[in-house]
Amino acid sequence: MSTHSLRNTPPGPGIGRAVPPASDDEPSAAQRLRYPAVIMLCLTQLILVIDNSVVNVALPQIRHALGFSATGLSWVVTSYALVFGGLVLLSGKVGSIIGPRRALLIGVSIFIVASALGGAATTPAMLVAARVLQGLGAALAAPGTLVLLMSITRPGPQRARAMSVFVLSIGIGAGLGLVLGGLLTTSLGWEWVMFINVPLGLVVLAGVRLLVPEAPRAPARLDAGGAVASTIGMTALVYGLIKAESQGWTGPPVLASFALAAAGLLTLILIERRHAAPVVPLEFFTRIRSAAPLLAMMLIPAGQAGVLYFAALFTQNALGFTPLQTGLSVLPFSAALLVTNLQTSRLATRYGERVVGSLGMLALLVGLVWMSRIDAADTFASGLLGPFVLLGLGAGLTVAPLTAVIMHQVPDRLGAASSLNQAMQQLGGALGLAVMTTVYGAAAAGGEAGAISAALTAGVVFPLLALTLFATWARPTTR
């Protein structure tokens, strides 16, 4: 099915009017980018990104207030990541069936209720349950953001601009979450890192209802076998990677999780080979041209997650920064990302996604190598400022072209592409932290700065592999 035929398919009953993008021969007014709609979709993604980092800053206060054990506290983060990562493949398929806009609205509604319950939690069990519910809402909402963004934009410069704004919301969210978490925790209390999602979520609900039209559905029976297998496989894989940070790669729970993940994903492949409407279309992985960008999308967050994690360790443990100062220290990264992001759509239109994205990945690689040279004598200015700026410049050039290439590969399977895009990011973040914290622990005898340097040096392999895959096999889309 072509992109044109998909976008002009009548929506199912009760879904709302699907509005196809303007064609080349329509008046220019109809071809203008719908910035209010794009901003609403970007705000949705921003909330989901902020939720991870804003909670991390509040963990010490949460432990003291609710009486978490040292091991139990990790479930505040782990439970959200497990449910999000485990269900995101399934939720993309659900969104394709019921409509991505409807799935997004349901997901955001669940996320708002869960956030209110989390802020009102008085026991560890209540907060973890709320985080599980947040993960469910986020998994249901996340795939629809990209699908709807594609449906309201035209291929070429317009879509490249929208994608740049979308990626900017992700980059700003990573830094803003740390700053916002520090401000809320110190001024209002840890509860507000949860409560803040309620007014933001209500704005998203109202804005999406008013401004964003529904995209065409792809009516089909839900692939029940694929849904179960993908959920089991992804949940087990994410859990194994998370536990590998603390228990090592050969710990019994880790090995059992990886074995279950392998069984689930193998079963998924066997089921999807014969299903007419699979949860995970296997054509994404049957050719290196389509698989390479997805693998690159997993490897980029793997390196970035380690950068932010170990930069926070260095600033607080070695430099004595407060949580708020640590959050502010990330602002050079966000500012540099903003600078390049404003130019990415123009550059991608002129030179193509492969050239621009590869240049960005090269900057990420050099920035990570630079940061890995950090030692105990370094200050923030000498050890982190320059790498943060270079990493921000690279991120601004990388993520939008990479996302565009992934979303253009199978135009009649946008829901699946968006789900895989989100799933690869979840896996990448967990993989990067697992590998780099293992190296950090093994090198701990050499002191804090030496262990951080060793961990970051190990992380260099992630952007290097991503650059190799993307530069060699990415398919241009907008040039």
Secondary structure, 3 states (H helix, E strand, C coil): CCHHHHHCCCCCCCCCCECCCCCCCCCHHHHCCCHHHHHHHHHHHHHHHHHHHHHHHHHHHHHHHHCCCCCCCHHHHHHHHHHHHHHHHHHHHHHHHHCHHHHHHHHHHHHHHHHHHHHCCCCHHHHHHHHHHHHHHHHHHHHHHHHHHHHCCCCCHHHHHHHHHHHHHHHHHHHHHHHHHHHHHHHCCCCHHHHCHHHHHHHHHHHHHHHCCECCCCCCCCCHHHHHHHHHHHHHHHHHHHHHHHHCCCCHHHHHHHHHHHHHHHHHHHHHCCCCCCCCCHHHCCCHHHHHHHHHHHHHHHHHHHHHHHHHHHHHHHCCCCHHHHHHHCHHHHHHHHHHHHHHHHHHHHHCHHHHHHHHHHHHHHHHHHHCCCCCCCCHHHHHHHHHHHHHHHHHHHHHHHHHHHHHCCCCCHHHHHHHHHHHHHHHHHHHHHHHHHHHHHCHHHCHHHHHHHHHHHHCHHHHHHHHHHHHHCCCCCC
